Amino acid sequence: MKYVCDAGRKTWFRFETEQEAALESRAMSHAVEKYFKQAQAEAVKTYVPPKSAHYIEQNIGLKAHVQKAMPRFLTLRDSEGNALVTAMLPPEGENEDEFRPILVGPENSDPYPEHGEAIAVLARHFGMELDAEHCYPYRRL
C-alpha cells in the first residue's frame, strides 16, 4: 500500500495490487476486489507499448499506465491497521463530474457518520467534493 495522507489518528492509503484489494474485501466484507480487478483489466487493455521498444521492454511502462488509467482505490486505516472506509476515486486527471467517487464502510455501510472528518481530509487532499449525497451509493431516500 502507498501512503496518501493523514487524517488525525487515521491514515489514508492507496492499494495497488490485487492482493491488497482482496485483503480489503475480506476486512470490509464487500466486493472492492471485484471492481479493482475489472478496472485493472480495462486499464491494461488501453496500454499501447512504445513502437521502438524491444519485445522484452514492451511492458516497462505498463504498471505506471495502469496506475494512471484506473480509478484510485483507497483505504482508511486506524492506528492499529484496521480497515475503516474504502474509497474508489476518479483516475488521475479526471474529476468527480467525469467519474462518480464511491465511499463505503464495512459491509457497504455508510462511512460518513463515523468517518466524515477523515473523508473531508481526503477530499481536500485531492481537491474534490466527496459528499455523502453523491458518494455513498446505498443512501436511502
C-alpha positions as CSV (number, residue, x, y, z in Angstrom):
1,M,0.0,0.0,0.0
2,K,1.1,3.5,-0.7
3,Y,0.7,6.3,1.9
4,V,-1.7,9.1,0.8
5,C,-2.4,11.4,3.8
6,D,-3.0,11.5,7.5
7,A,-6.5,12.3,8.8
8,G,-6.0,12.8,12.5
9,R,-5.3,9.5,14.1
10,K,-6.3,7.7,10.9
11,T,-4.4,7.4,7.6
12,W,-5.4,7.0,4.0
13,F,-3.5,4.5,1.8
14,R,-3.9,3.6,-1.8
15,F,-3.9,0.0,-2.6
16,E,-2.2,-1.0,-5.8
17,T,-2.3,-4.8,-6.2
18,E,-5.0,-7.5,-6.5
19,Q,-3.7,-9.0,-3.2
20,E,-4.3,-5.7,-1.4
21,A,-7.8,-5.4,-2.9
22,A,-8.5,-9.0,-1.8
23,L,-7.4,-8.2,1.8
24,E,-9.6,-5.0,1.7
25,S,-12.6,-7.1,0.5
26,R,-12.1,-9.6,3.3
27,A,-11.5,-7.0,6.0
28,M,-14.5,-4.9,5.0
29,S,-16.9,-7.7,3.8
30,H,-17.6,-6.1,0.5
31,A,-16.7,-6.6,-3.2
32,V,-14.0,-4.0,-3.9
33,E,-11.7,-6.8,-5.1
34,K,-14.1,-7.5,-8.0
35,Y,-14.2,-3.8,-9.0
36,F,-10.4,-3.5,-8.7
37,K,-9.8,-6.4,-11.0
38,Q,-12.3,-5.1,-13.5
39,A,-10.7,-1.6,-13.5
40,Q,-7.3,-3.1,-13.8
41,A,-8.2,-5.3,-16.7
42,E,-9.8,-2.3,-18.5
43,A,-6.7,-0.2,-17.9
44,V,-4.4,-2.9,-19.2
45,K,-6.4,-3.1,-22.5
46,T,-5.7,0.6,-23.1
47,Y,-1.9,0.2,-22.8
48,V,0.0,0.8,-26.0
49,P,3.7,-0.2,-25.8
50,P,6.3,2.0,-27.4
51,K,6.8,1.2,-31.0
52,S,10.5,1.2,-30.9
53,A,10.8,-0.9,-27.8
54,H,12.4,-4.4,-28.0
55,Y,10.0,-7.2,-27.2
56,I,11.4,-7.7,-23.7
57,E,10.9,-3.9,-23.0
58,Q,7.3,-3.7,-24.1
59,N,5.7,-3.8,-20.7
60,I,8.1,-1.4,-18.9
61,G,5.5,1.3,-18.8
62,L,2.6,-0.9,-18.1
63,K,2.4,-0.5,-14.3
64,A,2.6,3.3,-14.5
65,H,0.0,3.4,-17.2
66,V,-2.4,1.2,-15.2
67,Q,-1.9,3.3,-12.1
68,K,-2.8,6.4,-14.0
69,A,-5.6,5.0,-16.1
70,M,-7.6,3.1,-13.5
71,P,-9.6,4.6,-10.6
72,R,-7.7,5.2,-7.4
73,F,-8.7,2.7,-4.7
74,L,-8.0,3.8,-1.2
75,T,-8.5,2.6,2.4
76,L,-8.7,4.5,5.6
77,R,-6.9,2.7,8.4
78,D,-6.8,3.4,12.2
79,S,-3.5,3.4,14.1
80,E,-3.7,-0.4,14.6
81,G,-4.1,-1.0,10.8
82,N,-7.9,-1.9,10.9
83,A,-9.8,-1.0,7.7
84,L,-12.5,1.6,8.3
85,V,-13.5,3.0,4.9
86,T,-12.9,2.0,1.3
87,A,-12.9,4.7,-1.4
88,M,-12.9,4.5,-5.2
89,L,-11.9,7.9,-6.6
90,P,-11.5,9.1,-10.2
91,P,-8.4,8.2,-12.1
92,E,-5.7,10.8,-12.2
93,G,-6.6,13.7,-14.4
94,E,-10.4,13.1,-14.1
95,N,-12.7,14.8,-11.7
96,E,-15.9,13.8,-9.8
97,D,-18.1,15.1,-12.6
98,E,-16.5,12.6,-15.1
99,F,-16.3,9.6,-12.6
100,R,-18.6,9.1,-9.6
101,P,-16.5,8.5,-6.4
102,I,-17.7,5.8,-4.1
103,L,-17.1,5.5,-0.4
104,V,-18.3,2.7,1.8
105,G,-17.7,1.3,5.3
106,P,-17.7,-2.3,6.4
107,E,-20.4,-4.4,4.7
108,N,-21.2,-1.4,2.5
109,S,-22.4,0.7,5.4
110,D,-22.4,4.5,5.4
111,P,-19.0,5.7,6.5
112,Y,-19.9,9.4,6.8
113,P,-21.4,9.5,10.4
114,E,-18.3,8.0,12.0
115,H,-15.5,9.0,9.5
116,G,-16.8,12.2,7.9
117,E,-13.9,14.3,9.1
118,A,-11.3,11.8,7.6
119,I,-13.3,11.8,4.3
120,A,-13.2,15.6,4.3
121,V,-9.4,15.5,4.7
122,L,-9.2,13.1,1.7
123,A,-11.4,15.5,-0.3
124,R,-9.2,18.4,0.5
125,H,-6.1,16.4,-0.3
126,F,-7.3,15.6,-3.8
127,G,-9.2,18.9,-4.3
128,M,-12.6,17.3,-4.9
129,E,-16.1,17.1,-3.4
130,L,-16.7,13.8,-1.6
131,D,-20.1,14.4,0.0
132,A,-22.4,11.6,1.2
133,E,-25.2,12.5,-1.1
134,H,-23.1,11.8,-4.2
135,C,-20.5,9.3,-3.0
136,Y,-22.4,6.8,-0.8
137,P,-24.2,4.6,-3.3
138,Y,-26.6,2.9,-0.9
139,R,-28.2,6.1,0.5
140,R,-31.8,5.7,1.3
141,L,-34.2,8.5,0.2
